């Protein structure tokens, strides 16, 4: 179930959006899937999936590295967060600049 719901559903959503990336502005498609890409720039429609995997990875680090000392888990978590932070800083995926600023501080 972990693979199906935690990993499978975001991957299916990403595939669905990628295959329909030309229709993202279509009213019917937008009304069904707007929660996945509303407020994002058209070329960064996938950013909510990146956020989902960021959250999954934080939990996974804590769960699957439970036998390791806390500083090891902290190093992995900080490394992952630093990578995502740098990606967000470079891409600026949100249409409204204040949303980019808020997410950088998140």
C-alpha positions as CSV (number, residue, x, y, z in Angstrom):
1,X,0.0,0.0,0.0
2,X,2.9,2.3,0.7
3,X,4.1,2.0,-2.9
4,X,0.6,2.3,-4.4
5,X,-0.6,5.4,-2.4
6,X,2.5,7.2,-1.3
7,X,4.6,6.9,-4.4
8,X,2.2,5.6,-7.1
9,X,-0.5,8.3,-6.8
10,X,2.0,11.3,-7.2
11,X,3.7,9.5,-10.1
12,X,0.3,8.8,-11.8
13,X,-0.6,12.5,-11.3
14,X,2.7,13.6,-12.8
15,X,2.3,11.3,-15.8
16,X,-1.3,12.6,-16.3
17,X,-0.2,16.2,-16.2
18,X,2.9,15.6,-18.4
19,X,0.9,13.8,-21.1
20,X,-1.7,16.6,-21.0
21,X,0.7,19.6,-20.5
22,X,-0.7,21.2,-23.7
23,X,-4.2,21.1,-22.2
24,X,-3.4,22.6,-18.8
25,X,-5.3,25.7,-19.6
26,X,-8.3,23.7,-20.9
27,X,-11.4,24.5,-18.8
28,X,-12.4,20.8,-18.3
29,X,-8.9,19.6,-17.4
30,X,-8.3,22.7,-15.2
31,X,-11.6,22.1,-13.3
32,X,-10.5,18.5,-12.5
33,X,-6.8,18.9,-11.6
34,X,-6.4,22.5,-10.7
35,X,-5.2,21.7,-7.1
36,X,-2.1,20.1,-8.6
37,X,-0.9,23.1,-10.6
38,X,-2.9,26.2,-9.9
39,X,-0.7,29.2,-9.3
40,X,2.3,27.7,-10.9
41,X,4.0,28.9,-14.1
42,X,3.0,26.7,-17.1
43,X,6.5,25.3,-17.5
44,X,6.7,24.3,-13.8
45,X,3.3,22.4,-13.6
46,X,5.1,19.5,-11.8
47,X,6.2,21.5,-8.8
48,X,3.5,20.3,-6.4
49,X,4.7,16.7,-7.1
50,X,8.2,17.8,-6.1
51,X,6.8,19.2,-2.9
52,X,5.0,15.9,-2.2
53,X,8.2,13.9,-2.7
54,X,10.1,16.4,-0.5
55,X,7.6,15.6,2.3
56,X,7.7,11.9,1.6
57,X,11.5,11.9,1.8
58,X,11.6,13.7,5.1
59,X,9.3,11.1,6.6
60,X,11.2,8.3,4.9
61,X,14.5,9.5,6.3
62,X,13.1,9.4,9.8
63,X,11.4,6.0,9.4
64,X,13.9,4.0,7.4
65,X,17.0,5.4,9.1
66,X,15.6,4.9,12.6
67,X,18.5,2.7,13.6
68,X,21.1,5.4,12.8
69,X,22.0,8.2,15.1
70,X,19.9,11.4,14.8
71,X,22.8,13.4,13.4
72,X,23.0,11.1,10.4
73,X,19.3,11.5,9.7
74,X,19.7,15.3,10.1
75,X,22.5,15.3,7.6
76,X,20.4,13.5,5.0
77,X,17.4,15.6,5.6
78,X,19.4,18.9,5.4
79,X,21.1,17.7,2.2
80,X,17.7,16.9,0.6
81,X,16.2,20.2,1.8
82,X,19.2,22.2,0.5
83,X,18.8,20.6,-3.0
84,X,15.1,21.4,-3.1
85,X,15.8,24.9,-1.8
86,X,18.3,25.6,-4.5
87,X,15.9,24.2,-7.2
88,X,13.2,26.5,-5.9
89,X,15.5,29.4,-5.9
90,X,16.6,28.9,-9.5
91,X,13.2,27.9,-11.0
92,X,10.9,30.4,-9.1
93,X,7.9,28.1,-10.1
94,X,5.1,30.3,-8.8
95,X,3.4,33.0,-10.9
96,X,3.2,35.4,-7.9
97,X,6.6,36.3,-6.6
98,X,5.5,36.4,-2.9
99,X,4.6,32.7,-3.1
100,X,8.2,31.9,-4.2
101,X,9.4,34.0,-1.3
102,X,7.1,32.2,1.2
103,X,8.1,28.7,-0.1
104,X,11.8,29.5,0.2
105,X,11.3,30.3,3.9
106,X,9.1,27.2,4.3
